[in-house]
């Protein structure tokens, strides 16, 4: 089949994959930009999101809207818990970025093994076949779930742009990222801003995990490859640049 015939489908498939990579990259870059460490455990939050959504849908029989809301709440709790138990004590001890990076990777591996212990090694699927309509446009085919992935990602990115550019919280994040000492002088509480940054990253991780689980099978170590792709996307877009990481994610997906 000539490339020109399948190019539209390849572009759509790339945008779908790139949307998920961009969600991983944006959460990673947000924490790197504000808190100043490489947040590899964001991949663990995405896997928690996927498995929580699976548990609420398949094991508890909840509808997908309620399951998604509870999944986001669960990921926020898991993220804040990891911050309070691990990252905040390291910040208080003025740990080096290398130590924090190692702690983040250890947490990623720990949660992957906890997923293995709780859910087993078999792959899981989230059955939403009755909602997954197929739209055939001749030159390309896209499902309702795939369309939802692209739309959800766009909404989240617009939300992030609004927070960064139009809110007091966003201005505080940018000030803290530029110069922590000066930000404290003008009354910005770093720990408070860090908490908000982790919450936003958790929402991105939860939604990314849900969308990843809808598009692919679930397995315990699914967070590891996705955060590696997110890290690559961040590097391509410029470490610490949240808009750049989004572009990088889409580029990796298309590539």
ABEGO torsion letter per residue (X at the ends): XBAAAAAAAAAAAAAAAAAAAAAAAAAAAAAAAAAGBBBAAAAAAAAAAAAAAAAAAAAAGBBAAAAAAAAAAAAAAAAAAAAAAAAAAAAAAGBBAAAAAAAAAAAAAAAAAAAAAAAEABBBBBBAAAABBBBBAGABBBBAAAAAAAAAAAAAAAAAAAAAAABAAAAAAAAAAABAAAAAAAGBBAAAAAAAAAAAAAAAAAAAAAAAAAABBBBAAAAAAAAAAAAAAAAAAEBGBAAAAAAAAAAAAAX
